Structure formats: C-alpha cells, structure tokens
Amino acid sequence: MPVKATVLIRPKEGILDPQGQAVEEALPALGFEGVSHVHVGRLVELEVEDASQLEAMCEKLLANPLIEDYEIVTGS
Amino acid sequence: MATRFGIPQFPGSCDEVDTLLAANRVGDAELLWHKDKDLKGVDVVIVPGGFSYGDYLRVGAIPPFSPVMQAVAEHAKAGGLVLGICNGFQVLTEAGLLPGALLPNVNLAFTCRQVDLTVENTETPFTHECTPGETLSIPAKHTTGRYFAPPEILDDIESNGQVLLRYAEGHNFNGSLNDIAGVCNAARNVFGLMPHPEHAVDPLTGSDDGLKLFHSLASAAPMALGSGDMT
C-alpha cells in the first residue's frame, strides 16, 4: 500500500532569501500590514511504497542540505 | 597532439555550441550526449551553460544522475580536468565535485552584463596563462549565480587558494559571498565559474579574455592525470 507523503523544503535559516523579502515587501503594498519573516520554499508531494526511503530521497535529490532544510510529512 | 575537449549536451543546454567553437580554437572539441556512458577518451570535459533538464526541482539537481555525469565524476576522480560554466558550475556543485552552492541572484532578476574578474590564483590548470591580479572582462548571464558556502567550507576554500576568480569591485551583481565568481576543488582539477569565457573569445564581440582559460586548459591537459592522451 503506497504511503502519501509531503516534503516541505525551506531555505536554511540565516541564508539570505530575496524571494521571501520580495513577498514581504509586496504584501504591505497591497494593504496587508504586520507581515514579517516571510520565506519561500518548495513542496513536493509523492506516493512511496517504502516511506523509510524518504529521508535518503531528500538528502540525495529533493533538497540540497547545504542550503535547504526539509520536513517530511506522511499520512493522508 | 591536440588536446581533446568533450562537452556534454543535456536537454535544455544552450551554450554548448559556443563552448565547442571556443574549445576548437585551442584544440579538438566534440559534443557528448547526456545518455553517453563514456567520454570517448577526451582529455578535458566542459559542462556548458543552459538549463539542463529544464532546471526542474532545483538548478543542476538532476543532471548529476545522468550517465554522462557519472562518467565525468569518474574522470574527475582519476584527476582528469573538468570545467563547469554557469549551469555547468551549478551541476558540478550539485554533483559534489565542487564545494558550495548557487542561489538566486540578490536582485531576483536574470541579469546579462559584462563583468570584470580578478584572477586570484594562477597556479592551476585553468588559470596558468593569466597573470596574478589580472582583470578579465567576460560576460555573465544568469538568474541563479549567488555563490554560497557555509562558513567552515568558505574558510577552507579561501585558505586553500581555491577561489580562482573574484568579481572586481562593483561587479558582484548577484551577491556572491566574498565576491566569488569561480572556485576549484582541493585537487585543482575541477573548476566552475558563473561568467561565460566561451562568449569572450573574439575581439569582435568585445573581449577575448575568455580565451586565456581555454589556452590554459589546452596546455595543461597533457600533464593532468587521467588524460586520454597520456603515454
């Protein structure tokens, strides 16, 4: 039975994230006040037969551990 | 005997022909295909610019698992010379053949401009035809060229003399740490840079400073380990 998984990939803390900054500056321009700490990452959805392989998939391909953190969420 | 250059072509590559023409000025160059399992005995591999495999997932993330890049990794391990330009640099970092990573430009924009580069280290197969401190004028054109390495790796590459090219003052438009434009591995046989020396090989297009890197490679190749021409 395949397991549904979601992998959340974020820029590592402390690394300059100009994409997040651009969004953070755009929101007040639309009238949304009080927005801070915006970061933009990626989301990968997948179904796997063997959920124990997810971490290796993240380390080897889905994320670049040098610049990104990842979080694996399993379950439907 | 002329130095033989091989240029792997991926779906989405776009600078392979200029690289081929530039390498042909100093040696014999041919294209390799991403599905090739061997390098046809070439001495030097140049991974070209472009958007290999559409830059899907993350720039340079997928090419390291192609058959040709597996062969390039073996060539590099044996001491063979490998140069990565722009997307090729991104691919070599993702393949673990070069330290660090490339992040989106600070200005979040594709930027195409001529940049001045300072040659930091000339005692390598890639830069020995340059003089220390020399300025090279070479075009850069990319969206994801901000060089990043965590502090411990940055310290290592700086103290090891692995930073071969730096953006001159006022030319670091992408926000690279320490103005790094090009970095080599500890063994000094793999080198990557974001600017495009293959687009600066004829005075007709503004500068032929890029040729110095190609001449360096052509004359260094016979001495490099793993060279197909070694006798």
Interface residues (C-beta under 8 A of the other chain):
Chain A: I15 L16 P18 Q19 A22 R42 L61 L62 N64 L66 I67
Chain B: L57 R58 A61 I62 F65 E94 G100 A101 L103 P104 N105 V106 N107 L108 R146 F148 A149 P150 G175
